[in-house]
């Protein structure tokens, strides 16, 4: 096994989840602070950053995030909230709050 990349994405609370795009050129991370980031793997630069908390009163960030199959959107979840983010529009295009049970993203 060989280490391919070490990417530093500053986050004071730590990263909760990481996933790759289908072709491996982009990486998606989510954190307990609410940040959802799309990172270019080769340049190690942040392409997009979404604030998963939506409102200042949200106590939890997004603990999981994945690319949509066509990679035009990102879906994130934190246990009771789900957000769908458009990469082109750079904002949430859909959301669900107050799920009655814990929400988990399954690949």
C-alpha positions as CSV (number, residue, x, y, z in Angstrom):
1,X,0.0,0.0,0.0
2,X,1.2,3.5,-0.9
3,X,0.2,6.8,0.5
4,X,-0.9,8.9,-2.5
5,X,-1.8,12.3,-1.0
6,X,-1.7,14.2,2.2
7,X,-4.2,17.1,1.9
8,X,-4.5,19.7,4.6
9,X,-8.0,21.1,5.0
10,X,-8.1,23.3,8.0
11,X,-11.0,22.6,10.4
12,X,-10.7,23.3,14.1
13,X,-13.2,20.6,15.0
14,X,-12.0,17.9,12.7
15,X,-13.3,16.1,9.6
16,X,-16.3,13.8,10.0
17,X,-16.3,12.1,6.6
18,X,-14.4,12.0,3.3
19,X,-15.4,10.6,-0.1
20,X,-14.0,10.7,-3.6
21,X,-15.7,11.6,-6.9
22,X,-16.1,8.7,-9.3
23,X,-13.0,9.6,-11.3
24,X,-10.9,10.5,-8.2
25,X,-10.2,14.1,-9.2
26,X,-12.3,15.6,-6.4
27,X,-12.7,14.9,-2.7
28,X,-15.6,15.8,-0.5
29,X,-15.3,16.4,3.3
30,X,-17.8,17.2,6.0
31,X,-17.1,18.5,9.5
32,X,-18.8,18.9,12.8
33,X,-18.5,22.7,12.4
34,X,-20.9,22.5,9.4
35,X,-18.5,22.9,6.6
36,X,-18.9,20.7,3.5
37,X,-16.0,21.1,1.2
38,X,-15.2,20.0,-2.4
39,X,-11.4,19.8,-2.9
40,X,-9.4,19.4,-6.1
41,X,-7.1,16.4,-5.3
42,X,-4.3,17.3,-7.6
43,X,-4.0,21.0,-6.7
44,X,-5.2,20.4,-3.1
45,X,-7.3,23.5,-3.3
46,X,-10.8,24.0,-2.0
47,X,-13.1,24.4,-5.0
48,X,-16.3,25.0,-3.1
49,X,-17.4,25.3,0.6
50,X,-20.9,25.0,1.9
51,X,-22.1,26.0,5.4
52,X,-24.0,22.9,6.4
53,X,-25.5,24.5,9.5
54,X,-27.8,26.8,7.4
55,X,-28.9,28.7,10.5
56,X,-26.7,30.1,13.3
57,X,-28.9,28.2,15.8
58,X,-28.0,24.8,14.4
59,X,-26.0,23.0,17.0
60,X,-24.6,20.3,14.7
61,X,-22.7,20.3,11.5
62,X,-22.9,17.9,8.6
63,X,-21.4,14.6,9.7
64,X,-21.7,12.9,6.3
65,X,-21.5,14.0,2.7
66,X,-21.5,12.3,-0.7
67,X,-21.5,13.3,-4.4
68,X,-24.6,12.6,-6.5
69,X,-24.1,9.9,-9.1
70,X,-23.8,12.6,-11.9
71,X,-21.5,14.7,-9.6
72,X,-23.6,17.9,-10.1
73,X,-24.8,17.9,-6.5
74,X,-23.7,17.0,-3.0
75,X,-25.9,15.5,-0.3
76,X,-25.1,16.0,3.3
77,X,-26.7,14.8,6.6
78,X,-26.2,15.3,10.3
79,X,-28.6,13.0,12.0
80,X,-31.8,14.9,11.6
81,X,-31.2,17.3,8.7
82,X,-30.4,16.6,5.1
83,X,-29.3,19.1,2.5
84,X,-28.8,18.8,-1.3
85,X,-26.3,21.3,-2.6
86,X,-25.9,22.3,-6.2
87,X,-22.3,22.6,-7.3
88,X,-23.2,24.9,-10.2
89,X,-25.4,27.2,-8.2
90,X,-23.2,26.9,-5.0
91,X,-26.1,26.8,-2.6
92,X,-28.6,24.4,-1.0
93,X,-31.4,23.5,-3.5
94,X,-33.3,21.1,-1.2
95,X,-33.5,20.3,2.4
96,X,-35.3,18.2,5.0
97,X,-35.3,19.1,8.7
98,X,-36.4,17.2,11.8
99,X,-36.2,13.6,10.6
100,X,-37.9,11.4,13.2
101,X,-35.0,9.0,13.3
102,X,-31.3,9.4,12.9
103,X,-30.2,10.0,9.2
104,X,-27.3,8.2,7.7
105,X,-26.0,8.2,4.2
106,X,-25.6,4.8,2.7
107,X,-23.5,4.3,-0.4
